[in-house]
């Protein structure tokens, strides 16, 4: 009787160990799968940041530059028109055009004491670089998670459980052909 209890105790202990391992391994697989999903969500979040941020920055930069370019172009055009004016009436019109352009320049300078094209372009450049760095970091983290995940589900004995519950290897993020070429930003 005592031997039977010992045998049953050992069987129960082994059963408990197997169930505990099974339970822990399954939970580990679920957690690993979620970590890969979360890493991919970070990649998508950075892409969304790019899609939201970059067009707005480019348009804002274009706006600053266009406003300044328009004022300076109008001043240059008025000066050219004045220099080419042959009659007093043409010179008055050119002078009025010049004064109007100078007035707009003064308004711009009052509203924007430091003309901001350089700062806007610098901000755009910084944001582009920062955004691309964030995307690269998110991609690298995703690939690290995929590497760990794939190693886990392909290693014995986890591969048995992974196969039983349908956990599949994940694909690494791979750049598309032509990704080695830098994107162009056109502010015109």
Buried (B, 14 or more C-beta within 10 A) or exposed (E): EEEEEEEEEEEEEEEEEEEEEBEEBBEEBEEBBEBBEEBBEBBEEBBEBBEEBBEEBBEBBBEBBBBBEEBBEBBEBBBEBBEEBEEEEEBEBBBEBBEEBBEBBEEBEEEBEEBBBEEBBEBBEEBBEEBBEBBEEBBEBBBBBBEEBBEBBEEEEBEEBBEEEEBEEBEEBEEEEEEEEEEEEEEE
